[in-house]
Amino acid sequence: MINKFFDSTATIKRQVYIDNKSSYTTVGEFVCNIQPLGEEMSKINEIQTGRGFALFCGQEEQVQETDLVVVGENEYSVKGITEYKMKGISYKKVLLIKGLK
């Protein structure tokens, strides 16, 4: 039911280490909805206004706090993840910061 609100596709990039060198590799894609944080939520989360975003996705998605998420041409660092379950609907809210690696 909540999936009908997901209007974007996100790509998950995860940091991997090979021979003591790190790089990011794509580990999956999922549908989501992404919205900018308001001024108050940015302040609460100690994120510069205009750089914070909330991404909503299904609870089954495997995004982690150390991941990068790409939506369209924009790349975001995952700052936090909260899982919700309400009236039989499960989803994740992912706190993102635009442009950080």
Salt bridges, closest charged atoms under 4 A:
ASP67 OD1 - ARG14 NE 2.77
GLU75 OE1 - LYS101 NZ 3.93
